[in-house]
Amino acid sequence: MIHSFIPPHRFFAYLTWTEIEAMTDKQNVVIIQPMGAIEQHGAHLPLVVDAAISLGVLGKALEQLDRSIPAYSLPALYYGKSTEHDHFPGTISLSASTLTAILTELADSLYRAGFRKLVLMNSHGGQPQVLEIAARDIHRKYDDFCVFPLFTWRVPHIAKELLTAKEWEFGIHAGDAETSLMLALMIDRVQMDRAVTEYPHGLPQDSLLSMEGALPFAWVMRDLTRSGVLGDPTVATKEKGERILASLADGWVQVIKDIHTFQQPQAWIDRS
């Protein structure tokens, strides 16, 4: 069905315009835009991994969320800024300017409808900076619009407990964590017999510079990997994925609760 992993009663696109018009306390309704990418994830995973993770985690969180908290998922934004994967066939990428324009016009529409809380729930590691810039510009445009550019994996979760230290640091794409999650979410689309292990090639040694972190260098995927994999997917299991999924969903339940009660700081308003 169109709603995918999202509970039907939490799927924004199933509402009518009259139901939206009649909503009470609309400024505190939490609207969530799940985001991912259509990009290569090695030979063992489908292109849809990042979007599937957003939808899977959000769906499980919304199932658990107290029904008294108004929160709705928009249809997923499957395409993202995936230019670092362009050298691998199948990747479909938007430019940063196109993605920014889509998010800005989406926000315009929601604002006109009376909503004041928008979550950009992103599972693709190549675009958090774009979302952060877009979110700030949207809030600059509308003082009373709360916009949250959030990365799915930044809520509390247990993945670190289940991965090796090497995998936790370097297994950032189609490795153990993502493959385990996909075994829990879409096992029929995972081809474990094609999984290979590959860690980044040519990283600087004894240097302040790193692939990711405080002092990164620019890279594209073909600089670091021949297979398109960064990590070890061969040790992934469905059981591990189910545990990671449950912990991520628990974290997102709390985040949605926090956003529902959040009030934008407004030091510039004189309340004396």
ZANU-878263 format. One record per residue (C-alpha): residue in three letters; residue number from 1; x, y, z. Coordinates in steps of 0.5 Angstrom, whole numbers, plus 2048, in hexadecimal, padded with zeros to 3 digits. Last residue first. Layout:
residues N
<atom><res>ala</res><n>NUM</n><px>X</px><py>Y</py><pz>Z</pz></atom>
...
end
This chain:
residues 272
<atom><res>ser</res><n>272</n><px>810</px><py>856</py><pz>83C</pz></atom>
<atom><res>arg</res><n>271</n><px>80F</px><py>851</py><pz>837</pz></atom>
<atom><res>asp</res><n>270</n><px>814</px><py>854</py><pz>832</pz></atom>
<atom><res>ile</res><n>269</n><px>814</px><py>84F</py><pz>82C</pz></atom>
<atom><res>trp</res><n>268</n><px>81B</px><py>84E</py><pz>829</pz></atom>
<atom><res>ala</res><n>267</n><px>81D</px><py>848</py><pz>82E</pz></atom>
<atom><res>gln</res><n>266</n><px>818</px><py>844</py><pz>82A</pz></atom>
<atom><res>pro</res><n>265</n><px>81A</px><py>83D</py><pz>82C</pz></atom>
<atom><res>gln</res><n>264</n><px>815</px><py>838</py><pz>828</pz></atom>
<atom><res>gln</res><n>263</n><px>811</px><py>834</py><pz>82C</pz></atom>
<atom><res>phe</res><n>262</n><px>811</px><py>82C</py><pz>82C</pz></atom>
<atom><res>thr</res><n>261</n><px>80C</px><py>828</py><pz>82F</pz></atom>
<atom><res>his</res><n>260</n><px>80A</px><py>824</py><pz>828</pz></atom>
<atom><res>ile</res><n>259</n><px>812</px><py>824</py><pz>827</pz></atom>
<atom><res>asp</res><n>258</n><px>813</px><py>821</py><pz>82D</pz></atom>
<atom><res>lys</res><n>257</n><px>80E</px><py>81B</py><pz>82C</pz></atom>
<atom><res>ile</res><n>256</n><px>811</px><py>81A</py><pz>825</pz></atom>
<atom><res>val</res><n>255</n><px>818</px><py>81A</py><pz>828</pz></atom>
<atom><res>gln</res><n>254</n><px>816</px><py>815</py><pz>82D</pz></atom>
<atom><res>val</res><n>253</n><px>812</px><py>810</py><pz>828</pz></atom>
<atom><res>trp</res><n>252</n><px>818</px><py>811</py><pz>824</pz></atom>
<atom><res>gly</res><n>251</n><px>81D</px><py>80E</py><pz>829</pz></atom>
<atom><res>asp</res><n>250</n><px>818</px><py>808</py><pz>82A</pz></atom>
<atom><res>ala</res><n>249</n><px>818</px><py>807</py><pz>822</pz></atom>
<atom><res>leu</res><n>248</n><px>820</px><py>807</py><pz>822</pz></atom>
<atom><res>ser</res><n>247</n><px>820</px><py>802</py><pz>828</pz></atom>
<atom><res>ala</res><n>246</n><px>81B</px><py>7FD</py><pz>824</pz></atom>
<atom><res>leu</res><n>245</n><px>81E</px><py>7FE</py><pz>81E</pz></atom>
<atom><res>ile</res><n>244</n><px>825</px><py>7FC</py><pz>821</pz></atom>
<atom><res>arg</res><n>243</n><px>822</px><py>7F6</py><pz>824</pz></atom>
<atom><res>glu</res><n>242</n><px>81F</px><py>7F4</py><pz>81E</pz></atom>
<atom><res>gly</res><n>241</n><px>825</px><py>7F5</py><pz>81A</pz></atom>
<atom><res>lys</res><n>240</n><px>829</px><py>7F0</py><pz>81E</pz></atom>
<atom><res>glu</res><n>239</n><px>824</px><py>7EB</py><pz>81E</pz></atom>
<atom><res>lys</res><n>238</n><px>824</px><py>7EB</py><pz>816</pz></atom>
<atom><res>thr</res><n>237</n><px>82B</px><py>7EA</py><pz>816</pz></atom>
<atom><res>ala</res><n>236</n><px>831</px><py>7EE</py><pz>813</pz></atom>
<atom><res>val</res><n>235</n><px>838</px><py>7EB</py><pz>813</pz></atom>
<atom><res>thr</res><n>234</n><px>839</px><py>7EB</py><pz>80C</pz></atom>
<atom><res>pro</res><n>233</n><px>837</px><py>7F2</py><pz>80C</pz></atom>
<atom><res>asp</res><n>232</n><px>83F</px><py>7F4</py><pz>80E</pz></atom>
<atom><res>gly</res><n>231</n><px>840</px><py>7FC</py><pz>80C</pz></atom>
<atom><res>leu</res><n>230</n><px>840</px><py>801</py><pz>807</pz></atom>
<atom><res>val</res><n>229</n><px>83D</px><py>7FE</py><pz>801</pz></atom>
<atom><res>gly</res><n>228</n><px>83D</px><py>801</py><pz>7FA</pz></atom>
<atom><res>ser</res><n>227</n><px>841</px><py>7FB</py><pz>7F7</pz></atom>
<atom><res>arg</res><n>226</n><px>847</px><py>7FF</py><pz>7F5</pz></atom>
<atom><res>thr</res><n>225</n><px>847</px><py>803</py><pz>7FC</pz></atom>
<atom><res>leu</res><n>224</n><px>84A</px><py>809</py><pz>7FE</pz></atom>
<atom><res>asp</res><n>223</n><px>84C</px><py>80E</py><pz>7F8</pz></atom>
<atom><res>arg</res><n>222</n><px>846</px><py>80B</py><pz>7F5</pz></atom>
<atom><res>met</res><n>221</n><px>841</px><py>80D</py><pz>7FA</pz></atom>
<atom><res>val</res><n>220</n><px>843</px><py>815</py><pz>7F9</pz></atom>
<atom><res>trp</res><n>219</n><px>847</px><py>819</py><pz>7FE</pz></atom>
<atom><res>ala</res><n>218</n><px>848</px><py>81F</py><pz>801</pz></atom>
<atom><res>phe</res><n>217</n><px>84D</px><py>81F</py><pz>807</pz></atom>
<atom><res>pro</res><n>216</n><px>84B</px><py>820</py><pz>80E</pz></atom>
<atom><res>leu</res><n>215</n><px>84D</px><py>823</py><pz>814</pz></atom>
<atom><res>ala</res><n>214</n><px>848</px><py>823</py><pz>81A</pz></atom>
<atom><res>gly</res><n>213</n><px>845</px><py>81C</py><pz>818</pz></atom>
<atom><res>glu</res><n>212</n><px>845</px><py>818</py><pz>811</pz></atom>
<atom><res>met</res><n>211</n><px>84A</px><py>815</py><pz>80D</pz></atom>
<atom><res>ser</res><n>210</n><px>850</px><py>818</py><pz>811</pz></atom>
<atom><res>leu</res><n>209</n><px>855</px><py>81D</py><pz>812</pz></atom>
<atom><res>leu</res><n>208</n><px>859</px><py>81E</py><pz>818</pz></atom>
<atom><res>ser</res><n>207</n><px>85E</px><py>819</py><pz>815</pz></atom>
<atom><res>asp</res><n>206</n><px>862</px><py>813</py><pz>818</pz></atom>
<atom><res>gln</res><n>205</n><px>85F</px><py>80F</py><pz>812</pz></atom>
<atom><res>pro</res><n>204</n><px>85B</px><py>812</py><pz>80C</pz></atom>
<atom><res>leu</res><n>203</n><px>856</px><py>80E</py><pz>809</pz></atom>
<atom><res>gly</res><n>202</n><px>858</px><py>80A</py><pz>803</pz></atom>
<atom><res>his</res><n>201</n><px>852</px><py>805</py><pz>802</pz></atom>
<atom><res>pro</res><n>200</n><px>84C</px><py>805</py><pz>806</pz></atom>
<atom><res>tyr</res><n>199</n><px>849</px><py>7FE</py><pz>809</pz></atom>
<atom><res>glu</res><n>198</n><px>847</px><py>7F9</py><pz>804</pz></atom>
<atom><res>thr</res><n>197</n><px>843</px><py>7F2</py><pz>806</pz></atom>
<atom><res>val</res><n>196</n><px>83F</px><py>7EF</py><pz>801</pz></atom>
<atom><res>ala</res><n>195</n><px>837</px><py>7ED</py><pz>801</pz></atom>
<atom><res>arg</res><n>194</n><px>835</px><py>7E9</py><pz>7FA</pz></atom>
<atom><res>asp</res><n>193</n><px>832</px><py>7E3</py><pz>7FE</pz></atom>
<atom><res>met</res><n>192</n><px>82F</px><py>7E8</py><pz>803</pz></atom>
<atom><res>gln</res><n>191</n><px>82A</px><py>7EA</py><pz>7FD</pz></atom>
<atom><res>val</res><n>190</n><px>825</px><py>7EF</py><pz>801</pz></atom>
<atom><res>arg</res><n>189</n><px>81F</px><py>7F0</py><pz>7FE</pz></atom>
<atom><res>asp</res><n>188</n><px>81B</px><py>7EB</py><pz>801</pz></atom>
<atom><res>ile</res><n>187</n><px>81D</px><py>7ED</py><pz>808</pz></atom>
<atom><res>met</res><n>186</n><px>81A</px><py>7F4</py><pz>807</pz></atom>
<atom><res>leu</res><n>185</n><px>819</px><py>7F7</py><pz>80E</pz></atom>
<atom><res>ala</res><n>184</n><px>81D</px><py>7F2</py><pz>813</pz></atom>
<atom><res>leu</res><n>183</n><px>822</px><py>7F0</py><pz>80E</pz></atom>
<atom><res>met</res><n>182</n><px>823</px><py>7F7</py><pz>80C</pz></atom>
<atom><res>leu</res><n>181</n><px>824</px><py>7F9</py><pz>813</pz></atom>
<atom><res>ser</res><n>180</n><px>82A</px><py>7F4</py><pz>813</pz></atom>
<atom><res>thr</res><n>179</n><px>82D</px><py>7F6</py><pz>80C</pz></atom>
<atom><res>glu</res><n>178</n><px>82D</px><py>7FE</py><pz>80F</pz></atom>
<atom><res>ala</res><n>177</n><px>830</px><py>7FC</py><pz>815</pz></atom>
<atom><res>asp</res><n>176</n><px>835</px><py>7F7</py><pz>813</pz></atom>
<atom><res>gly</res><n>175</n><px>838</px><py>7FB</py><pz>80D</pz></atom>
<atom><res>ala</res><n>174</n><px>834</px><py>7FE</py><pz>807</pz></atom>
<atom><res>his</res><n>173</n><px>837</px><py>805</py><pz>808</pz></atom>
<atom><res>ile</res><n>172</n><px>83A</px><py>807</py><pz>80F</pz></atom>
<atom><res>gly</res><n>171</n><px>83E</px><py>801</py><pz>811</pz></atom>
<atom><res>phe</res><n>170</n><px>844</px><py>805</py><pz>813</pz></atom>
<atom><res>glu</res><n>169</n><px>844</px><py>807</py><pz>81A</pz></atom>
<atom><res>trp</res><n>168</n><px>83F</px><py>803</py><pz>81C</pz></atom>
<atom><res>glu</res><n>167</n><px>841</px><py>7FD</py><pz>818</pz></atom>
<atom><res>lys</res><n>166</n><px>848</px><py>7FE</py><pz>81B</pz></atom>
<atom><res>ala</res><n>165</n><px>846</px><py>7FE</py><pz>822</pz></atom>
<atom><res>thr</res><n>164</n><px>842</px><py>7F8</py><pz>821</pz></atom>
<atom><res>leu</res><n>163</n><px>83A</px><py>7F8</py><pz>820</pz></atom>
<atom><res>leu</res><n>162</n><px>835</px><py>7F6</py><pz>825</pz></atom>
<atom><res>glu</res><n>161</n><px>836</px><py>7FB</py><pz>82B</pz></atom>
<atom><res>lys</res><n>160</n><px>837</px><py>801</py><pz>826</pz></atom>
<atom><res>ala</res><n>159</n><px>830</px><py>7FF</py><pz>823</pz></atom>
<atom><res>ile</res><n>158</n><px>82C</px><py>800</py><pz>829</pz></atom>
<atom><res>his</res><n>157</n><px>828</px><py>807</py><pz>828</pz></atom>
<atom><res>pro</res><n>156</n><px>828</px><py>80E</py><pz>82B</pz></atom>
<atom><res>val</res><n>155</n><px>825</px><py>813</py><pz>825</pz></atom>
<atom><res>arg</res><n>154</n><px>82B</px><py>815</py><pz>820</pz></atom>
<atom><res>trp</res><n>153</n><px>829</px><py>80F</py><pz>81B</pz></atom>
<atom><res>thr</res><n>152</n><px>823</px><py>812</py><pz>818</pz></atom>
<atom><res>phe</res><n>151</n><px>827</px><py>819</py><pz>816</pz></atom>
<atom><res>leu</res><n>150</n><px>822</px><py>81F</py><pz>818</pz></atom>
<atom><res>pro</res><n>149</n><px>821</px><py>825</py><pz>815</pz></atom>
<atom><res>phe</res><n>148</n><px>81C</px><py>828</py><pz>81A</pz></atom>
<atom><res>val</res><n>147</n><px>818</px><py>82E</py><pz>817</pz></atom>
<atom><res>cys</res><n>146</n><px>814</px><py>832</py><pz>81C</pz></atom>
<atom><res>phe</res><n>145</n><px>810</px><py>838</py><pz>818</pz></atom>
<atom><res>asp</res><n>144</n><px>80E</px><py>83E</py><pz>81C</pz></atom>
<atom><res>asp</res><n>143</n><px>813</px><py>842</py><pz>819</pz></atom>
<atom><res>tyr</res><n>142</n><px>811</px><py>840</py><pz>812</pz></atom>
<atom><res>lys</res><n>141</n><px>817</px><py>842</py><pz>80D</pz></atom>
<atom><res>arg</res><n>140</n><px>81D</px><py>841</py><pz>812</pz></atom>
<atom><res>his</res><n>139</n><px>819</px><py>83B</py><pz>814</pz></atom>
<atom><res>ile</res><n>138</n><px>81A</px><py>838</py><pz>80D</pz></atom>
<atom><res>asp</res><n>137</n><px>821</px><py>83B</py><pz>80C</pz></atom>
<atom><res>arg</res><n>136</n><px>823</px><py>837</py><pz>812</pz></atom>
<atom><res>ala</res><n>135</n><px>820</px><py>831</py><pz>810</pz></atom>
<atom><res>ala</res><n>134</n><px>823</px><py>831</py><pz>809</pz></atom>
<atom><res>ile</res><n>133</n><px>82A</px><py>832</py><pz>80C</pz></atom>
<atom><res>glu</res><n>132</n><px>829</px><py>82C</py><pz>810</pz></atom>
<atom><res>leu</res><n>131</n><px>826</px><py>828</py><pz>80B</pz></atom>
<atom><res>val</res><n>130</n><px>82C</px><py>829</py><pz>806</pz></atom>
<atom><res>gln</res><n>129</n><px>830</px><py>827</py><pz>80C</pz></atom>
<atom><res>pro</res><n>128</n><px>82D</px><py>821</py><pz>80D</pz></atom>
<atom><res>gln</res><n>127</n><px>82E</px><py>81F</py><pz>806</pz></atom>
<atom><res>gly</res><n>126</n><px>833</px><py>819</py><pz>804</pz></atom>
<atom><res>gly</res><n>125</n><px>831</px><py>815</py><pz>80A</pz></atom>
<atom><res>his</res><n>124</n><px>82A</px><py>813</py><pz>808</pz></atom>
<atom><res>ser</res><n>123</n><px>825</px><py>811</py><pz>80E</pz></atom>
<atom><res>asn</res><n>122</n><px>822</px><py>818</py><pz>80E</pz></atom>
<atom><res>met</res><n>121</n><px>81C</px><py>81A</py><pz>812</pz></atom>
<atom><res>leu</res><n>120</n><px>81A</px><py>821</py><pz>810</pz></atom>
<atom><res>val</res><n>119</n><px>815</px><py>823</py><pz>816</pz></atom>
<atom><res>leu</res><n>118</n><px>810</px><py>828</py><pz>815</pz></atom>
<atom><res>lys</res><n>117</n><px>80C</px><py>82C</py><pz>81B</pz></atom>
<atom><res>arg</res><n>116</n><px>808</px><py>832</py><pz>819</pz></atom>
<atom><res>phe</res><n>115</n><px>802</px><py>830</py><pz>815</pz></atom>
<atom><res>gly</res><n>114</n><px>7FD</px><py>834</py><pz>813</pz></atom>
<atom><res>ala</res><n>113</n><px>7FC</px><py>832</py><pz>80C</pz></atom>
<atom><res>arg</res><n>112</n><px>800</px><py>838</py><pz>809</pz></atom>
<atom><res>tyr</res><n>111</n><px>805</px><py>835</py><pz>80D</pz></atom>
<atom><res>leu</res><n>110</n><px>805</px><py>82E</py><pz>80A</pz></atom>
<atom><res>ser</res><n>109</n><px>805</px><py>831</py><pz>803</pz></atom>
<atom><res>asp</res><n>108</n><px>80B</px><py>836</py><pz>804</pz></atom>
<atom><res>ala</res><n>107</n><px>80F</px><py>830</py><pz>808</pz></atom>
<atom><res>leu</res><n>106</n><px>80E</px><py>82C</py><pz>802</pz></atom>
<atom><res>glu</res><n>105</n><px>810</px><py>832</py><pz>7FE</pz></atom>
<atom><res>thr</res><n>104</n><px>817</px><py>832</py><pz>802</pz></atom>
<atom><res>leu</res><n>103</n><px>818</px><py>82B</py><pz>802</pz></atom>
<atom><res>ile</res><n>102</n><px>818</px><py>82A</py><pz>7FA</pz></atom>
<atom><res>ala</res><n>101</n><px>81C</px><py>830</py><pz>7F9</pz></atom>
<atom><res>thr</res><n>100</n><px>821</px><py>82E</py><pz>7FE</pz></atom>
<atom><res>leu</res><n>99</n><px>821</px><py>827</py><pz>7FA</pz></atom>
<atom><res>thr</res><n>98</n><px>822</px><py>82B</py><pz>7F4</pz></atom>
<atom><res>ser</res><n>97</n><px>828</px><py>82F</py><pz>7F6</pz></atom>
<atom><res>ala</res><n>96</n><px>82B</px><py>829</py><pz>7F9</pz></atom>
<atom><res>ser</res><n>95</n><px>82B</px><py>825</py><pz>7F3</pz></atom>
<atom><res>leu</res><n>94</n><px>827</px><py>81F</py><pz>7F2</pz></atom>
<atom><res>ser</res><n>93</n><px>829</px><py>818</py><pz>7F1</pz></atom>
<atom><res>ile</res><n>92</n><px>827</px><py>812</py><pz>7EE</pz></atom>
<atom><res>thr</res><n>91</n><px>82C</px><py>80C</py><pz>7EF</pz></atom>
<atom><res>gly</res><n>90</n><px>82B</px><py>806</py><pz>7EB</pz></atom>
<atom><res>pro</res><n>89</n><px>832</px><py>805</py><pz>7E8</pz></atom>
<atom><res>phe</res><n>88</n><px>838</px><py>807</py><pz>7ED</pz></atom>
<atom><res>his</res><n>87</n><px>83C</px><py>80D</py><pz>7EB</pz></atom>
<atom><res>asp</res><n>86</n><px>836</px><py>812</py><pz>7EE</pz></atom>
<atom><res>his</res><n>85</n><px>837</px><py>80F</py><pz>7F5</pz></atom>
<atom><res>glu</res><n>84</n><px>83A</px><py>816</py><pz>7F8</pz></atom>
<atom><res>thr</res><n>83</n><px>835</px><py>81A</py><pz>7F4</pz></atom>
<atom><res>ser</res><n>82</n><px>82F</px><py>817</py><pz>7F9</pz></atom>
<atom><res>lys</res><n>81</n><px>82B</px><py>81D</py><pz>7FA</pz></atom>
<atom><res>gly</res><n>80</n><px>824</px><py>81A</py><pz>7FB</pz></atom>
<atom><res>tyr</res><n>79</n><px>81F</px><py>816</py><pz>7F8</pz></atom>
<atom><res>tyr</res><n>78</n><px>81A</px><py>812</py><pz>7FC</pz></atom>
<atom><res>leu</res><n>77</n><px>816</px><py>818</py><pz>7FF</pz></atom>
<atom><res>ala</res><n>76</n><px>811</px><py>813</py><pz>803</pz></atom>
<atom><res>pro</res><n>75</n><px>80A</px><py>815</py><pz>804</pz></atom>
<atom><res>leu</res><n>74</n><px>808</px><py>819</py><pz>80A</pz></atom>
<atom><res>ser</res><n>73</n><px>808</px><py>816</py><pz>810</pz></atom>
<atom><res>tyr</res><n>72</n><px>803</px><py>819</py><pz>816</pz></atom>
<atom><res>ala</res><n>71</n><px>804</px><py>81B</py><pz>81D</pz></atom>
<atom><res>pro</res><n>70</n><px>7FE</px><py>81D</py><pz>822</pz></atom>
<atom><res>ile</res><n>69</n><px>800</px><py>81A</py><pz>829</pz></atom>
<atom><res>ser</res><n>68</n><px>7FA</px><py>817</py><pz>82C</pz></atom>
<atom><res>arg</res><n>67</n><px>7FB</px><py>811</py><pz>828</pz></atom>
<atom><res>asp</res><n>66</n><px>801</px><py>80F</py><pz>82D</pz></atom>
<atom><res>leu</res><n>65</n><px>807</px><py>80D</py><pz>828</pz></atom>
<atom><res>gln</res><n>64</n><px>808</px><py>806</py><pz>827</pz></atom>
<atom><res>glu</res><n>63</n><px>805</px><py>805</py><pz>820</pz></atom>
<atom><res>leu</res><n>62</n><px>809</px><py>80C</py><pz>81E</pz></atom>
<atom><res>ala</res><n>61</n><px>80F</px><py>809</py><pz>821</pz></atom>
<atom><res>lys</res><n>60</n><px>80F</px><py>803</py><pz>81C</pz></atom>
<atom><res>gly</res><n>59</n><px>80D</px><py>807</py><pz>816</pz></atom>
<atom><res>leu</res><n>58</n><px>812</px><py>80C</py><pz>817</pz></atom>
<atom><res>val</res><n>57</n><px>818</px><py>807</py><pz>818</pz></atom>
<atom><res>gly</res><n>56</n><px>815</px><py>803</py><pz>812</pz></atom>
<atom><res>leu</res><n>55</n><px>814</px><py>809</py><pz>80E</pz></atom>
<atom><res>ser</res><n>54</n><px>81B</px><py>80C</py><pz>80F</pz></atom>
<atom><res>ile</res><n>53</n><px>81E</px><py>806</py><pz>80E</pz></atom>
<atom><res>ala</res><n>52</n><px>81B</px><py>804</py><pz>807</pz></atom>
<atom><res>ala</res><n>51</n><px>81D</px><py>80B</py><pz>805</pz></atom>
<atom><res>asp</res><n>50</n><px>824</px><py>80A</py><pz>806</pz></atom>
<atom><res>val</res><n>49</n><px>824</px><py>803</py><pz>803</pz></atom>
<atom><res>val</res><n>48</n><px>820</px><py>804</py><pz>7FD</pz></atom>
<atom><res>leu</res><n>47</n><px>826</px><py>802</py><pz>7F8</pz></atom>
<atom><res>pro</res><n>46</n><px>825</px><py>7FB</py><pz>7FA</pz></atom>
<atom><res>leu</res><n>45</n><px>82A</px><py>7F7</py><pz>7FE</pz></atom>
<atom><res>his</res><n>44</n><px>82F</px><py>7F2</py><pz>7FC</pz></atom>
<atom><res>ala</res><n>43</n><px>833</px><py>7F4</py><pz>7F6</pz></atom>
<atom><res>gly</res><n>42</n><px>835</px><py>7FB</py><pz>7FA</pz></atom>
<atom><res>his</res><n>41</n><px>831</px><py>800</py><pz>7FD</pz></atom>
<atom><res>gln</res><n>40</n><px>830</px><py>804</py><pz>7F7</pz></atom>
<atom><res>glu</res><n>39</n><px>82B</px><py>80A</py><pz>7F7</pz></atom>
<atom><res>ile</res><n>38</n><px>824</px><py>80C</py><pz>7F7</pz></atom>
<atom><res>ala</res><n>37</n><px>824</px><py>811</py><pz>7FD</pz></atom>
<atom><res>gly</res><n>36</n><px>821</px><py>812</py><pz>804</pz></atom>
<atom><res>met</res><n>35</n><px>81C</px><py>816</py><pz>807</pz></atom>
<atom><res>pro</res><n>34</n><px>816</px><py>816</py><pz>80C</pz></atom>
<atom><res>gln</res><n>33</n><px>812</px><py>81C</py><pz>80C</pz></atom>
<atom><res>ile</res><n>32</n><px>80F</px><py>81D</py><pz>813</pz></atom>
<atom><res>ile</res><n>31</n><px>809</px><py>822</py><pz>815</pz></atom>
<atom><res>val</res><n>30</n><px>808</px><py>822</py><pz>81D</pz></atom>
<atom><res>val</res><n>29</n><px>802</px><py>826</py><pz>81E</pz></atom>
<atom><res>asn</res><n>28</n><px>803</px><py>82B</py><pz>823</pz></atom>
<atom><res>gln</res><n>27</n><px>801</px><py>831</py><pz>81F</pz></atom>
<atom><res>lys</res><n>26</n><px>7FB</px><py>82E</py><pz>81D</pz></atom>
<atom><res>asp</res><n>25</n><px>7F8</px><py>82E</py><pz>824</pz></atom>
<atom><res>thr</res><n>24</n><px>7F1</px><py>82C</py><pz>821</pz></atom>
<atom><res>met</res><n>23</n><px>7F1</px><py>828</py><pz>81A</pz></atom>
<atom><res>ala</res><n>22</n><px>7EA</px><py>82A</py><pz>816</pz></atom>
<atom><res>glu</res><n>21</n><px>7EE</px><py>82D</py><pz>810</pz></atom>
<atom><res>ile</res><n>20</n><px>7F2</px><py>826</py><pz>810</pz></atom>
<atom><res>glu</res><n>19</n><px>7EC</px><py>822</py><pz>810</pz></atom>
<atom><res>thr</res><n>18</n><px>7E9</px><py>826</py><pz>80B</pz></atom>
<atom><res>trp</res><n>17</n><px>7EF</px><py>825</py><pz>806</pz></atom>
<atom><res>thr</res><n>16</n><px>7EE</px><py>81E</py><pz>807</pz></atom>
<atom><res>leu</res><n>15</n><px>7F3</px><py>81A</py><pz>80A</pz></atom>
<atom><res>tyr</res><n>14</n><px>7F6</px><py>813</py><pz>807</pz></atom>
<atom><res>ala</res><n>13</n><px>7FC</px><py>818</py><pz>805</pz></atom>
<atom><res>phe</res><n>12</n><px>7FE</px><py>819</py><pz>80C</pz></atom>
<atom><res>phe</res><n>11</n><px>7FF</px><py>812</py><pz>80E</pz></atom>
<atom><res>arg</res><n>10</n><px>7FF</px><py>811</py><pz>816</pz></atom>
<atom><res>his</res><n>9</n><px>7F8</px><py>80D</py><pz>815</pz></atom>
<atom><res>pro</res><n>8</n><px>7FB</px><py>809</py><pz>810</pz></atom>
<atom><res>pro</res><n>7</n><px>801</px><py>806</py><pz>814</pz></atom>
<atom><res>ile</res><n>6</n><px>807</px><py>808</py><pz>810</pz></atom>
<atom><res>phe</res><n>5</n><px>80B</px><py>802</py><pz>80E</pz></atom>
<atom><res>ser</res><n>4</n><px>809</px><py>803</py><pz>807</pz></atom>
<atom><res>his</res><n>3</n><px>803</px><py>808</py><pz>807</pz></atom>
<atom><res>ile</res><n>2</n><px>802</px><py>807</py><pz>7FF</pz></atom>
<atom><res>met</res><n>1</n><px>800</px><py>800</py><pz>800</pz></atom>
end
